[in-house]
Amino acid sequence: MTIIEHIILFSILLIFYIFWGKKNANRNGAAFWKAAIIPILLYVFVTGSRYGWGNDYLWYRAQYEFAIYDPYQVAFNWLNQFLTLIGFNYVGAFMVYGFMFITCAFVFIRSFGSESKYMYCFLIPAALFISTNTIRQGVGTSFMLLALVFFQNKKWIYMGIAAIIAYSFHSATFITLGVLLGIFFMLKKPIHYAFSIPIYLFLTFIYDISSTSILASLVDGFSSFGGGKFQSYLSSGEKWFGEDAIKDHYEQGALALITSSLCYVSILYLGYQALKIRNNKMIVYLFNAVVTGFVLYRAVYAFELLNRMTLTLQMFYFVPLGYIFYVYFMDCKQPVTREAIRFRKQFHVGVTFILTYLFMYWGRFIFLYEKADFFWYHLDEYFDINQFMDQMYYL
C-alpha cells in the first residue's frame, strides 16, 4: 500500500484536473488565468514535493546542491544558478521546474480555444512522466510547447527564440520539434486507422523486440548531436540496446499489454473519426504525431534511450483524446449525419477501453506505488554525494 500522502495528493491532482477544464476552459483573458492559479499551484506543490522517484531525481538534486554544471545544458545551468542565488533549496528548484512545465502546458492547451475543454482532463496522465521522470527534458519541453504555440500563430521570431531555449535545456526537444514540424508539413490528413492499427498490433504482438540490438547502429549518426550526449549512450550500447535492457523493467504483463493496446487502438480509431467529422489542421498534426509515437514506441519500448525519444510524441495524446470528447458532445449528442451517428455508437465502446486502462494504470500508481516518497521525510537526512556519484549515470 502506498503512503497516505501520495494517495491523497495525487488523487486530488488527477480528480481536480478532470473537472476543472470542463468548467473553466471557456473563460476569457484574465478570468481564465485567475481560475488557472489553483490547478497550476496544485500541480507545482504535489509534483515538487515528491522525493527520489523518477529516473533522474537524485542526480538533479546532486547537480543543484553541489553546483555540478554540464557545459551542454547552458540554460539549465543558468536557471539553477539563479535559483541558488535567490536562496531556493533543491525542493524549491523542483517546484520551479514543475511551474515552468505546467504553465507552458496551459498556454499550449489554451491555444486551442473552446476545443480545449476536455484536454485538461487528460493532461496529467499524459504529461506526468515527462515532467517528473525526465526532469531536464521536461523543462525543455515547456519551451517546445511555447514554440508550437508561436508556430500555430505564425509568430516565427518568437518560435525560433523558444526553440533555441528548449534546445539549450535539452537537445532532444529539438529532435521532437523537428519531427512535429515535419509531420505538419508532410501529412495534411489524419493517418487512417486501417493503416495505423495493423502496424501497431503487429509491433505489439508479433514483432520480436529482442532482435533490435541493431538499433544502436541506426542512431550512431546522432553521436555528436547535443554536445556528445548521444555518444555517452552508445558507448554503453549493451545497457541501452542489448537484450539485457529488455529484461530491465519494461516488459508488460499480459493484462497490461492487452488493456493498453485496446486503449491506444481506440485513440487511433476514434481520433481519426473525430477529425473526419470536424477537421482541424492544428489537431491533425498532433494526432499524427501521437500515432507515430504509439507505433514507434512499440518497436523500441524496451530500450531506454529510444524509449525516451518516443515518449514526448506520445505525451500529446491529451490533445486528440480531449478533441474526441469535444466532437462527441458538440456534434454527436444529437447527430444529424451518418458519420456522427456511427461515431456516437463507437465512442462508448472506445472510451470504455480508454478509461479502463487509464483507471487501472493510475490506480496502481496511486495505491500501489512502492517508491512513493516526499521531501518532508528527508529534511534531516545527509545526502552523501560521493556515494551517489559512484552509482550515477548521465541521461
Secondary structure as GFF3:
##gff-version 3
##sequence-region A 1 395
A	DSSP	alpha_helix	4	24	.	.	.	ID=ss1
A	DSSP	alpha_helix	29	49	.	.	.	ID=ss2
A	DSSP	alpha_helix	57	65	.	.	.	ID=ss3
A	DSSP	alpha_helix	74	85	.	.	.	ID=ss4
A	DSSP	alpha_helix	90	110	.	.	.	ID=ss5
A	DSSP	three_ten_helix	113	116	.	.	.	ID=ss6
A	DSSP	alpha_helix	119	133	.	.	.	ID=ss7
A	DSSP	alpha_helix	135	152	.	.	.	ID=ss8
A	DSSP	alpha_helix	156	169	.	.	.	ID=ss9
A	DSSP	alpha_helix	172	186	.	.	.	ID=ss10
A	DSSP	alpha_helix	193	205	.	.	.	ID=ss11
A	DSSP	three_ten_helix	209	214	.	.	.	ID=ss12
A	DSSP	alpha_helix	215	218	.	.	.	ID=ss13
A	DSSP	three_ten_helix	220	222	.	.	.	ID=ss14
A	DSSP	alpha_helix	229	234	.	.	.	ID=ss15
A	DSSP	alpha_helix	237	241	.	.	.	ID=ss16
A	DSSP	alpha_helix	243	246	.	.	.	ID=ss17
A	DSSP	alpha_helix	254	277	.	.	.	ID=ss18
A	DSSP	alpha_helix	281	300	.	.	.	ID=ss19
A	DSSP	alpha_helix	304	315	.	.	.	ID=ss20
A	DSSP	alpha_helix	318	327	.	.	.	ID=ss21
A	DSSP	pi_helix	328	332	.	.	.	ID=ss22
A	DSSP	alpha_helix	338	367	.	.	.	ID=ss23
A	DSSP	three_ten_helix	375	377	.	.	.	ID=ss24
A	DSSP	alpha_helix	385	391	.	.	.	ID=ss25
###
